[in-house]
Amino acid sequence: QVQSKERNDTSKERRASASGACAFRFHALFVFQCSNEGPIPTMKLSLALLAATAATSSAFTVGPQAFNVASRAPSSSSALHASRAADKIASRSQWAEARGYTADAADASASVAGLLTNDDGLEYVKLVHPDTGATSEVYLFGGVVTSYIDGEGTEFIAVRPDAKMDGSKPISGGLSHCWPQFGPGEIQQHGFARNVAWTVKSMTDTSVELEMAPSDYTKEMWDKEFLCTFTVTLEDDQLTTKMNVDNKGEESFDFQAALHSYFTVSALDNLEIAGSFEGKEFLNKLAGDGGEMQTEERSVLTIGEEYDRVYTGVNDPVLKDKGTGKSLSILNTAGWEDTVLWNPYGDEGMGYNNFVCVESVKFDSVSLDGGASWTGDMALKPAALEE
């Protein structure tokens, strides 16, 4: 009888353990489904599990990065407090109930904002809008935005399938910085901003300000006194970015700048790119021996071949994707004067059919006097595709 009782107790413990593991796996699966397909209105999860998770996360601290960069700044940390978690639960519940979803389902699918670390050891900041559920991810390595998902679950920013996310090379994708050089030149291709670690100057649940200052690594190739800040803000209907360059020295210096922006597309056959292209001259880098100037005759562009084109004086592109039923306006309101279109058509390894680079560029060099500043403002505004 004693042995039977012990077996029964052990069996109960195993069932309890298995039940807890199943609950955890079910919770993780539900979050994954919600992030890819949107919330499921009929599904209802207990707030108790989420509350327990928030409570145990109150002292969560991000560990050190696992990559080695010469100019790497000290690692930061982020604590998630129980009171903030409670506020998030309340706001997400209101957002879900207004859209007909259960509060529990909204809580299960919502992400938590903060400073996190990916599986390869790279730190990134997760932004979450409390009212719409929109999210964004910004990596410290390269200061690159790698994700922008609107409140309906549509991802607009692409990262290539061959991208390295461990800091061994610049991230191939996202809103990648080209600074202080765009393309080839006196220093390394596209400059150094995309392969050094930026530091977090300030952050909230919906905004982060990153900073890049000179280091021994940067001074070896470009000995200028500069300070770059990059601010990303998740608003209710758009994602805004601000690139600011300060000359901290007394002597002037010249630079180029670009956001080498990768955007997702359902397929290139579904994509049209509108804007003030018609009648504008552009540099077709793939024509002739070393590229040639051509005139654009189309008002709406489509991509059916390899593209590497510089449209000077065009900064109002709009991506229209019939596959997603969404448009994305690239609003360059300051600094960014030109647009570069790039796609490695036919390259399966790069995933050519599911992204296009529509880059916000200051192609002509900026001469910045000592003590002066330059600003580039760009926002991404999604909308339903008009019939």
Secondary structure, DSSP 8 states (H G I E B T S, - for coil): -HHHHHHHHHHHHHHHHHHHHHHHHHHHHHHHHHHHH---TT----HHHHHHHHHHTTT----------TT----------HHHHHHHHHHHHHHHHHTT--HHHHHHH----EEEE-TTS-EEEEEE-TTT--EEEEETBTTEEEEEE-TTS-B-B-B-TT---SSSS--SBSEEEEBS-SSSSSSSTTBSGGGSB-EEEEE-SSEEEEEE---HHHHTT----EEEEEEEEE-SS-EEEEEEEEE-SSS-EEEEEEEEEEEE-S-GGGEEEESS-TT-EEEETTSTTT-EEEE---SEE--SS-EEEEETT----EEEETTTTEEEEEEEEES--EEEEEE-TT-GGGTGGGEEEEEEEEEEEEEE-TT-EEEEEEEEEEEE---
